[in-house]
Amino acid sequence: MKFASTCIESLAVALPDEILTTAQVEERLRPLYERLKLPFGRLELMTGIRERRVWPAGTRPSDASAAAGKAALAKSGLRADQVELFIHSAVCRDMMEPATASFAHRKIGLPARAQIFDVSNACLGFLNSLTVAAGLIESGQIKCALIVSGENGGPLVQQTLRTLLEQPLDRNGIKPYFANLTIGSGAVGAVVCHESLLPSGARRHRLLGGVARAATEHSELCQGDTHGADALAMQTDSEALLNAGLALARDTWREFTTETGYDAITADRFVCHQVGSTHRRKLYEALGLDLAKDFSTFETLGNTGSVALPVTLARAVETGAVREGTKVGLLGIGSGLNCLMLALEW
C-alpha cells in the first residue's frame, strides 16, 4: 500500500497516574514464588519491564480513548467539527454492543456527521486504523479522521494474580499466564488528515505506505476473552508466539523494504510493538537492524496492546528522538498472527 497525501497532524497520549511496579506484582505472588521456589526479580529480568500504569477502578475503555482524543484535538490545528471519521481501535471495549466508538464519540463531542466504528485486531488495531483512514483520505471520501485507543489492562493483571494464587499450578502450569503480568494501561489519539488541510509552512508528518501479512495458522498461540462480568483472561504460549512472530516479521520486512525503500540503512529510527527486552533483541537480530535506532517504552509502560506502538512514537517525538524529517519504520505485530509495517516521514 502507498499513500501520497496523508499526514499525522497531531499525536497525544493519556496515561493513568497510578504505577504498579514489577516488584509489587511479585510481592503479591510471594506465596506462589515460595511454593514453587521461584527467584524474586525474574519477571523484570526476563522482560526488562520495571513498572506499568493502572487506570482507576471503573474506568471504561471509552473514558481512556476520549481523554486521548481530546488531547489530540487540543494539540491539533484542526477543529472537532472537521472530523469526518472516528475510530476506536483498542482490544478493550466497553461492551459488545454498541461500538465503544459510540461512547467515546459522545464524550469527546464529535460531530454527528462523522462516521464512527471500532477496529479490533489485537495489538495492531491502531496501525490498521491508520491504513483505513489513509485509504479513505487518499480516495477523496474524507479529509480528516480521529483515531483513538484506550487499553485497560488492570482487570487482566488482577485476574491473573488471582488465578496464579488460587489454582494449584506447577512451574509448567504457570507459563501461559506470565505474559499477562507485563500488560499495562494507557491511551493514545491521533488526528490524521489530507495535507491540503495543513496551513502553509506546517510540518507534514507523512504516512508513506507499508505492508501487511498474516500467519493465521498461529491464531491459537495467544487468546484472550472476558472472565465473568468485570475481569479478563488470557493465555499465551510465549516461546512459540515469539518464534512464529519472528518468522512472520522477516517475511513482512522483506516486502516492506521493497515496497517503501526503507531498510536497515535508510530508516533513521524504528518503533516496534512493545513486548519486552527479549522480544526486541530477537526481532532486531532477525531483521538485521541496529538496536541503537530503537526507541522503547516497555520499561515503564509495559505492553499496552494497541496503544503500545503509537504511544512510543509519541514519546519519541516528545523527547526529540524523532524530529522533523526523521524516517521512521513502524513495526507492528499482534496475535492472530498479524504483522503490519508502515513507513512514516516525520
C-alpha positions as CSV (number, residue, x, y, z in Angstrom):
1,M,0.0,0.0,0.0
2,K,1.2,3.5,-0.8
3,F,-0.1,6.9,0.4
4,A,0.7,10.3,-1.2
5,S,-1.3,12.9,0.8
6,T,-2.0,11.5,4.3
7,C,-0.4,13.2,7.3
8,I,-0.5,12.6,11.1
9,E,-1.4,16.1,12.1
10,S,-1.3,15.6,15.9
11,L,-0.5,12.8,18.3
12,A,-1.3,12.8,22.0
13,V,-1.1,10.4,25.0
14,A,-3.2,9.9,28.1
15,L,-1.8,7.8,30.9
16,P,-3.1,6.7,34.3
17,D,-1.4,8.3,37.4
18,E,-1.2,5.0,39.3
19,I,2.0,3.0,38.9
20,L,2.2,-0.7,39.5
21,T,5.8,-1.9,39.8
22,T,7.0,-5.4,38.8
23,A,8.4,-5.7,42.4
24,Q,4.8,-5.1,43.7
25,V,3.5,-7.8,41.3
26,E,6.0,-10.3,42.5
27,E,5.3,-9.4,46.2
28,R,1.6,-10.2,45.5
29,L,2.8,-13.6,44.2
30,R,5.0,-14.3,47.2
31,P,3.0,-17.5,48.2
32,L,3.4,-18.8,44.6
33,Y,7.1,-17.9,44.4
34,E,7.8,-19.6,47.7
35,R,5.8,-22.7,47.0
36,L,7.5,-23.2,43.6
37,K,10.9,-21.9,44.8
38,L,11.0,-19.2,42.1
39,P,13.6,-16.4,42.3
40,F,12.3,-12.9,43.0
41,G,13.2,-10.5,40.3
42,R,12.8,-13.0,37.5
43,L,9.9,-11.1,35.8
44,E,11.9,-7.9,35.4
45,L,15.0,-9.8,34.4
46,M,13.1,-11.7,31.7
47,T,11.2,-8.7,30.3
48,G,13.0,-5.5,31.2
49,I,9.7,-4.1,32.5
50,R,10.1,-2.2,35.8
51,E,6.5,-0.9,36.0
52,R,3.2,-0.3,34.2
53,R,0.3,2.1,34.7
54,V,-3.2,1.2,36.1
55,W,-6.5,3.2,35.5
56,P,-8.7,3.8,38.5
57,A,-11.4,1.2,39.2
58,G,-14.4,1.8,37.0
59,T,-12.6,3.4,34.1
60,R,-14.0,2.3,30.8
61,P,-12.0,2.0,27.6
62,S,-14.1,4.8,26.1
63,D,-13.1,7.1,29.0
64,A,-9.4,6.5,28.2
65,S,-10.0,6.8,24.5
66,A,-11.9,10.0,25.0
67,A,-9.2,11.5,27.1
68,A,-6.6,10.8,24.4
69,G,-8.9,12.0,21.7
70,K,-9.5,15.3,23.5
71,A,-5.7,15.7,24.0
72,A,-5.0,15.1,20.3
73,L,-7.6,17.7,19.3
74,A,-6.2,20.2,21.9
75,K,-2.8,19.9,20.1
76,S,-4.3,20.0,16.6
77,G,-4.7,23.0,14.4
78,L,-8.0,21.4,13.2
79,R,-11.4,21.6,14.8
80,A,-13.5,18.8,16.2
81,D,-16.3,19.7,13.7
82,Q,-13.9,18.9,10.9
83,V,-13.6,15.2,11.9
84,E,-15.4,13.0,9.3
85,L,-14.2,9.6,10.6
86,F,-13.8,8.4,14.2
87,I,-12.3,5.0,15.1
88,H,-11.8,3.4,18.5
89,S,-9.0,0.8,17.8
90,A,-8.4,-0.9,21.2
91,V,-8.5,-4.5,22.2
92,C,-10.6,-3.4,25.2
93,R,-14.2,-2.3,24.7
94,D,-17.0,-1.0,27.0
95,M,-19.3,-3.8,25.9
96,M,-20.1,-6.0,22.8
97,E,-22.7,-3.6,21.5
98,P,-22.8,-0.7,20.7
99,A,-19.4,0.1,19.4
100,T,-17.1,1.7,22.0
101,A,-16.6,4.4,19.5
102,S,-20.2,5.5,20.2
103,F,-19.4,6.3,23.8
104,A,-16.1,7.9,23.1
105,H,-17.6,10.0,20.3
106,R,-20.2,11.4,22.7
107,K,-17.6,12.1,25.4
108,I,-15.3,14.0,23.0
109,G,-18.1,15.9,21.4
110,L,-17.6,15.0,17.8
111,P,-20.0,16.0,15.0
112,A,-23.0,13.8,14.2
113,R,-21.9,13.6,10.5
114,A,-18.7,11.7,11.4
115,Q,-18.7,8.0,10.5
116,I,-17.8,6.0,13.6
117,F,-16.8,2.4,14.3
118,D,-14.4,0.1,16.2
119,V,-11.4,-1.6,14.6
120,S,-10.2,-4.6,16.6
121,N,-7.1,-6.6,15.7
122,A,-5.2,-7.4,18.9
123,C,-2.2,-5.1,19.2
124,L,-2.4,-3.9,15.6
125,G,-5.7,-2.1,15.9
126,F,-4.3,1.4,15.9
127,L,-2.0,0.8,12.9
128,N,-4.8,-0.9,11.0
129,S,-6.9,2.2,11.7
130,L,-4.2,4.4,10.2
131,T,-4.4,2.5,6.9
132,V,-8.2,2.6,6.9
133,A,-8.2,6.3,7.4
134,A,-5.4,6.9,4.9
135,G,-7.3,4.8,2.3
136,L,-10.4,7.0,2.7
137,I,-8.3,10.2,2.6
138,E,-6.4,9.1,-0.5
139,S,-9.6,8.2,-2.3
140,G,-11.2,11.6,-1.6
141,Q,-14.0,10.3,0.6
142,I,-12.8,12.2,3.7
143,K,-10.2,14.7,4.7
144,C,-9.9,14.4,8.4
145,A,-10.1,11.4,10.9
146,L,-9.5,11.0,14.6
147,I,-8.2,7.6,15.7
148,V,-8.1,6.7,19.4
149,S,-7.2,3.7,21.5
150,G,-7.8,3.2,25.2
151,E,-6.5,0.0,26.8
152,N,-7.3,-1.1,30.3
153,G,-5.1,-4.0,31.3
154,G,-5.7,-3.8,35.0
155,P,-8.6,-6.3,35.1
156,L,-6.4,-8.8,33.2
157,V,-3.5,-8.4,35.6
158,Q,-5.7,-8.7,38.7
159,Q,-7.5,-11.8,37.4
160,T,-4.1,-13.4,36.5
161,L,-2.9,-12.7,40.0
162,R,-6.0,-14.4,41.5
163,T,-5.6,-17.4,39.1
164,L,-1.9,-17.9,40.0
165,L,-2.6,-17.7,43.7
166,E,-5.8,-19.8,43.8
167,Q,-5.0,-22.6,41.4
168,P,-2.7,-25.5,42.3
169,L,-0.4,-24.8,39.3
170,D,3.1,-26.2,38.8
171,R,6.0,-24.5,37.0
172,N,4.7,-25.6,33.6
173,G,1.2,-24.6,34.5
174,I,2.0,-21.0,35.3
175,K,3.8,-20.4,32.0
176,P,0.7,-19.4,29.9
177,Y,-0.1,-16.7,32.4
178,F,3.1,-14.9,32.9
179,A,2.9,-12.8,29.7
180,N,-0.3,-11.2,31.3
181,L,1.8,-9.7,34.1
182,T,3.6,-7.5,31.5
183,I,0.4,-5.8,30.5
184,G,-0.1,-2.1,31.2
185,S,-2.8,0.6,30.6
186,G,-2.8,3.8,28.6
187,A,-4.4,5.7,25.7
188,V,-3.4,7.5,22.5
189,G,-5.1,9.6,19.9
190,A,-4.1,10.9,16.5
191,V,-5.6,13.4,14.1
192,V,-5.0,12.2,10.6
193,C,-5.7,14.4,7.6
194,H,-5.2,15.2,4.0
195,E,-2.2,17.5,3.6
196,S,-4.4,20.2,2.0
197,L,-5.9,20.9,5.4
198,L,-2.5,21.9,6.8
199,P,-1.6,25.6,6.7
200,S,1.3,26.8,4.5
201,G,4.6,26.0,6.2
202,A,3.2,23.5,8.7
203,R,5.2,20.3,9.2
204,R,3.9,17.4,7.2
205,H,4.3,14.1,9.1
206,R,3.7,11.9,6.1
207,L,2.4,8.4,6.2
208,L,4.0,6.9,3.1
209,G,2.8,3.3,2.9
210,G,3.5,-0.1,4.2
211,V,3.0,-3.9,4.0
212,A,0.7,-6.3,5.9
213,R,1.0,-10.1,6.3
214,A,-0.9,-12.7,8.2
215,A,0.0,-16.1,9.6
216,T,-3.3,-17.3,11.0
217,E,-2.1,-20.8,11.4
218,H,-0.7,-19.5,14.7
219,S,-4.0,-17.9,15.9
220,E,-4.2,-20.3,18.9
221,L,-0.9,-19.2,20.5
222,C,-2.3,-16.1,22.3
223,Q,-6.0,-16.0,23.1
224,G,-7.9,-13.7,25.5
225,D,-11.5,-13.2,26.5
226,T,-13.8,-11.9,29.2
227,H,-13.8,-13.6,32.5
228,G,-17.1,-13.0,34.3
229,A,-18.6,-9.6,34.5
230,D,-15.5,-7.4,35.3
231,A,-12.4,-9.4,34.5
232,L,-10.3,-10.6,31.6
233,A,-8.4,-13.8,30.9
234,M,-5.6,-14.6,28.5
235,Q,-3.2,-17.5,27.9
236,T,-0.1,-17.3,25.8
237,D,2.4,-19.8,24.5
238,S,5.2,-17.2,24.7
239,E,8.0,-19.2,23.2
240,A,6.0,-20.4,20.3
241,L,4.5,-17.0,19.7
242,L,7.9,-15.4,19.7
243,N,9.3,-17.8,17.2
244,A,6.3,-17.6,14.9
245,G,6.3,-13.8,15.2
246,L,9.9,-13.6,14.2
247,A,9.3,-15.7,11.1
248,L,6.3,-13.5,10.1
249,A,8.3,-10.3,10.7
250,R,11.1,-11.5,8.5
251,D,8.7,-12.2,5.6
252,T,6.9,-8.8,6.1
253,W,10.2,-6.9,6.4
254,R,11.4,-8.3,3.0
255,E,8.3,-7.0,1.3
256,F,8.3,-3.7,3.3
257,T,11.8,-2.8,2.2
258,T,10.8,-3.4,-1.5
259,E,7.5,-1.5,-1.2
260,T,8.8,1.6,0.7
261,G,12.5,1.8,0.1
262,Y,13.0,1.9,3.9
263,D,15.7,-0.5,5.1
264,A,18.2,-1.0,7.9
265,I,20.3,1.9,6.5
266,T,17.8,4.4,5.1
267,A,15.4,4.4,8.1
268,D,16.6,6.7,10.9
269,R,14.5,5.2,13.7
270,F,12.4,2.2,14.4
271,V,9.4,2.0,16.7
272,C,8.2,-1.5,17.4
273,H,5.3,-3.1,19.3
274,Q,6.4,-3.0,23.0
275,V,6.6,-6.5,24.5
276,G,9.9,-6.6,26.3
277,S,13.7,-6.7,26.1
278,T,14.0,-10.3,24.8
279,H,11.4,-9.8,22.0
280,R,13.1,-6.5,21.0
281,R,16.6,-8.0,20.9
282,K,15.5,-11.1,18.9
283,L,13.4,-9.0,16.5
284,Y,16.3,-6.7,15.7
285,E,18.7,-9.6,15.3
286,A,16.2,-11.4,13.0
287,L,15.8,-8.3,10.7
288,G,19.4,-7.2,10.9
289,L,18.6,-3.8,12.4
290,D,20.8,-1.6,14.6
291,L,19.4,-1.6,18.1
292,A,20.7,1.9,18.5
293,K,17.9,3.0,16.2
294,D,15.2,1.7,18.5
295,F,13.0,3.7,20.9
296,S,11.2,1.9,23.6
297,T,8.7,2.5,26.5
298,F,8.1,-1.1,27.7
299,E,10.4,-0.5,30.6
300,T,8.0,1.9,32.3
301,L,4.7,1.3,30.5
302,G,4.7,-2.5,29.9
303,N,2.8,-3.9,27.0
304,T,-0.2,-1.6,26.4
305,G,-1.7,-3.6,23.5
306,S,-2.8,-1.4,20.5
307,V,-1.6,1.7,22.4
308,A,2.0,0.4,22.7
309,L,3.5,1.4,19.4
310,P,1.8,4.8,18.9
311,V,2.4,5.9,22.5
312,T,6.1,5.0,21.9
313,L,6.1,7.1,18.8
314,A,4.6,10.0,20.7
315,R,7.2,9.7,23.4
316,A,9.9,9.6,20.8
317,V,8.6,12.8,19.3
318,E,8.3,14.5,22.8
319,T,12.0,13.6,23.6
320,G,13.4,14.7,20.2
321,A,14.3,11.1,19.3
322,V,12.0,11.6,16.3
323,R,12.1,15.1,14.8
324,E,11.3,16.9,11.5
325,G,12.5,14.8,8.6
326,T,13.1,11.6,10.6
327,K,12.3,8.5,8.6
328,V,10.5,6.1,10.9
329,G,9.7,2.4,10.4
330,L,6.7,1.4,12.5
331,L,7.0,-2.4,13.0
332,G,3.7,-3.7,14.4
333,I,2.8,-7.3,15.2
334,G,-0.2,-8.8,17.0
335,S,-1.6,-12.1,18.0
336,G,-3.5,-13.8,15.2
337,L,-0.7,-13.7,13.9
338,N,-0.7,-10.4,12.0
339,C,2.1,-8.1,11.1
340,L,1.9,-4.5,9.7
341,M,4.9,-2.3,8.9
342,L,4.4,1.3,8.0
343,A,6.8,4.0,6.7
344,L,6.5,7.4,8.2
345,E,8.5,10.6,7.4
346,W,8.1,12.9,10.4
